Amino acid sequence: MRLVVTGGEGQVVRSFIERAPDGIEVLPLGRPQFDLAGPSDRIIGAIETPQPDVIVSAAACPTPAKRPANSRLDCTSSLSAAACACLAGRLR
């Protein structure tokens, strides 16, 4: 089973990688290939390319101290969830 986890190098991705049983391939997606501030076709392509069986939406804004002052991503988790939900129908 191919499991795409958004959030690149975040805690959720690391936990999935550390704990995935045999037969589960964890495929982390993060910036720059999966940048929620980028064009939607690039976001969709980043998720479609690995042909996952499951998508876990774990992308989030960086901590406030690390977030750029001009950040447009105040609701990144919601955007990621929406992108994944839209793709669910396209992948099957």
Summary of the structure (lengths in Angstrom):
residues: 92
radius of gyration: 13.1
end to end distance: 14.1
largest distance: 42.1
contacts: 238
relative contact order: 0.22
helix: 37%
strand: 14%
